[in-house]
């Protein structure tokens, strides 16, 4: 991601479900794009310390959408095992 998210965005915020404190963390997320699995690393996310609910800022969601739609070359490619039940 080439844009930065404001540090401390979630500071002092509370979870809408349980009232727990929200802290900022980095996580990886996956999305399906045209039948292809895409991994987006180091995504800033607000996470409730009590119930684990995740919150994404509008700015982060916009950056993710732009990254997926862009024709930029992926940073790297990985193999993913697939299981079926």
N, C-alpha and C positions, 0 to 999 in steps of 0.2 A: 504494500500500500504506500502510495507516495504522498498522501496527506496525513497530517498528524491530528490526533484527537487531544483536546484540551486536558491537561493533567488535573487530577482531582475532581473530575466531572461529577462523580457519585458521592463526593464527600458530604456527609450529613444527611444523605437521603435514606429513607426507610422503605421497606417492602410494603407494597400495597396489600399483600395477602396476610402476612403475619406480624408486620411491624418491625421485623428484624433490621439490623443495620446492613446497608449495602456497601460492599467494598469492591474496588476495582481490581480485576485480575486479567490475565491474558489467557486465551484459549485457542484451540484450533477447531474449526467447523468444517463440515462437509456439505456440499450441495450437489444436486444432480442438474446438469446442464446438457440438454439434448442427448440424453441417455449416457452421458459421461459423468463420472464422479469427479468432483473438483474439491481439493483440500485448500482451505485458506488458513494460514498460520498466523499466530500472534495477534489475534483479534481482541481488542480491549472490550471487556464486558463487565457490567455491574452484577455482582452475585450476592444474594442475601445470605448472611452468615448463619441464619437460623434454618430456613427451609430450602435454600439452594436455588431459588428462582433466579433466572438470568434476565438481565435487562440490557438491551442494546440501544445506544443513542441513535437518533435519526442520522447524524453525521456518519457514524460507523456503517449503518445500513446502506447509506448512499454510496460510500466508498466500496463496499462489498459488491453492490449491484454494478457499479462502474467497472470494477476489476473483472467481474465475470463477463460482462458484455464486451469488454475491450478485446482487441485482436492481439494484444501483447503476448509475447512468448512466455510460457510458464517458467518459473524459477528453476524447477526441476520436475522430473517424473518419477513416480514410485509404483511398484507392483502392489496390488491389494488382493489377499486371498478372498475367495468367495465361497460361502457355505450355503447350502439349501436344506430346509427341513421338510 
